[in-house]
Amino acid sequence: MVSGWNRMSVIPSLTLFFNGLCRLNLEVAARPPGRHFIDSDSPDGERSWPVPNSHLMHVSDGAPAPAPQFPADATLAWLGLSGRVALVTGAASGIGRSVAEILATAGATVVACDRDRPGVEAAVRALSGERHVAESVDVADLSAIEELIARTARRFGRLDILMNVAAVLKRMPYEAVDEIEWRRLMSINLRSQYWLCRAAGEHMKPRGWGRIVNVSSGAGFVAQDTGATAYAITKAGVLTLTKSFARALGPFGICVNTLVPGATETPMLTAGWSESDLAAARARAPLGRLGHPMEIARAGVFLASELSSYISGHALVASGGALMR
Ligand SMILES: NC(=O)c1ccc[n+]([C@@H]2O[C@H](COP(=O)([O-])OP(=O)(O)OC[C@H]3O[C@@H](n4cnc5c(N)ncnc54)[C@H](O)[C@@H]3O)[C@@H](O)[C@H]2O)c1
């Protein structure tokens, strides 16, 4: 009786086991080469799928990151950016250039500002659409940025979005920061954002809608780079600047937020950091790699869009998990 019960249950179990083994073998044989995620909790038994190469950059072989694909313009309608006029500083390079690219693709008119004239003109030529403008302006020059805002408002009759991206970083020991370097960092990285928020806010107020995104850095939260003390102070200032303007401009329907990039593969980072600094930055991020400027830009454009309508005074961190607060 007992042995009969055993035979009855063992035979179907063995059949199930061998069927499962065959299916698994077939799946393994069908897998493309490379690393795979394994989902052993799947209700259909174990499933696996390949890890895209872009997710392995710097983990496997240190190959440079391919640009992440961004959906075509038609799929960006839900950002609500079509017809908006956006001023982007630091638009000739890195994160600012990627921000300008997404805004233009989503239907906004971009006023791209940078002190690098050939760079910003090239960036504008590469944008989709016709109405964009390149402005060669030094954001440390207060009268020049006030004129820039006034010129933009005259030209387009509106200014809806301000993306304060421009900044400089020169790594040096804190003892080497003299008064000239101190003033340079404060005026480009911090004072410019204050003046631009104030001037842009005046044009947004009457329309009852606006988005301001100020770019800070993980260095504004955590002191881990002794070569960037004064830079870190400017970036900490940006966090408070954002909260102050969020309070002041909120009653006029203007959302003001901070974007906090982690280590991102741009000229600012690669020019100033050694290979061992870069390796340490990759290791700090649970995702195991540097960010692509387009990935940071996506987070920034979310804050500039209709989707973030109830978010103000916030600091959105895009750091691959390196900075968890
Ligand atoms: N790359 C990173 O790892 C990283 C990390 C944290 C924060 N950030 C921040 O992201 C922002 C963008 O940095 P990025 O990495 O793209 O740097 P980047 O050097 O590639 O681009 C900065 C741009 O700002 C412009 N610029 C500098 N000074 C200017 C001035 N006085 N007037 C007008 N334009 C000026 C430069 O010409 C350049 O085109 C900065 O605010 C930076 O502090 C970057």
The ligand as a Gaussian input file, in Angstrom:
#p B3LYP/6-31G(d) Opt

LIG

0 1
 N       29.837000      66.071000     -14.167000
 C       29.625000      65.760000     -12.897000
 O       30.059000      64.710000     -12.398000
 C       28.810000      66.667000     -12.014000
 C       28.521000      66.207000     -10.712000
 C       27.767000      67.024000      -9.884000
 C       27.294000      68.235000     -10.345000
 N       27.600000      68.640000     -11.621000
 C       27.061000      69.942000     -12.027000
 O       26.386000      69.775000     -13.272000
 C       26.433000      71.006000     -13.988000
 C       26.923000      70.739000     -15.399000
 O       28.247000      70.250000     -15.343000
 P       28.904000      69.380000     -16.504000
 O       29.496000      68.217000     -15.840000
 O       27.959000      69.193000     -17.608000
 O       30.111000      70.342000     -16.883000
 P       30.713000      70.825000     -18.279000
 O       32.018000      71.440000     -17.944000
 O       30.660000      69.732000     -19.279000
 O       29.680000      71.954000     -18.728000
 C       29.601000      73.189000     -18.060000
 C       29.255000      74.252000     -19.072000
 O       29.114000      75.481000     -18.354000
 C       29.738000      76.486000     -19.137000
 N       30.161000      77.597000     -18.290000
 C       31.112000      77.582000     -17.333000
 N       31.264000      78.799000     -16.820000
 C       30.393000      79.604000     -17.449000
 C       30.090000      80.992000     -17.361000
 N       30.747000      81.794000     -16.530000
 N       29.108000      81.489000     -18.144000
 C       28.456000      80.684000     -19.027000
 N       28.724000      79.385000     -19.171000
 C       29.673000      78.839000     -18.389000
 C       30.942000      75.798000     -19.769000
 O       31.439000      76.521000     -20.897000
 C       30.357000      74.448000     -20.129000
 O       29.793000      74.450000     -21.419000
 C       27.322000      71.937000     -13.167000
 O       26.502000      72.764000     -12.389000
 C       28.100000      70.994000     -12.285000
 O       28.537000      71.612000     -11.101000
 C       28.333000      67.887000     -12.458000

